[in-house]
Amino acid sequence: MAETGQDDLREYRVEVAGDTHAPLAWVDGGGYLAVTTSGSSSCPHGPGSLTVTAPQRLTVEMVELRPGQGACTADLAPHVTIVEVPDGLDPTRPVIAVLDWGEESPEDTDVVLDPVG
């Protein structure tokens, strides 16, 4: 589960196969995932929880990472959250993920995460 409000300045090696604008990417050989969103820089969204729903299937609940922040700036900025890969996913095989935006959006985002190569 992603912790909110924590800034971690460690360096990570992000591995992106194919689409370089994908919202999910393997990090450090498949031990972590980078979840990338875009929106207000003062009210970023990111993963609240990650749930393996079936073999190689992942649901990522998207939440506001700094709730109660007050007014959000009207800018558009990327935000990356690094989270541990939950048990039950094999980074050497494709993963089908759903980013569940809840009430924020009527449509979820479906992503195919290519294997670590």
ZIKAFEN-V379095 format. One record per backbone hydrogen bond with DSSP energy under -1.0 kcal/mol. NH is the residue of the N-H (numbers start at 1). CO is the residue of the C=O. If there is no record, write none. Layout:
# ZIKAFEN-V379095
NH;CO  NH;CO
This chain:
# ZIKAFEN-V379095
15;26  22;19  25;34  26;15  27;32  28;13  32;27  33;83  34;25  35;81  36;23  37;79  39;77  46;63  48;61  49;61  51;59  53;57  57;54  58;96  59;51  60;98  61;49  62;100  63;46  65;44  77;39  79;37  81;35  83;33  85;31  89;86  93;90  95;113  96;56  97;111  98;58  99;109  100;60  104;101  109;99  111;97  113;95  116;91
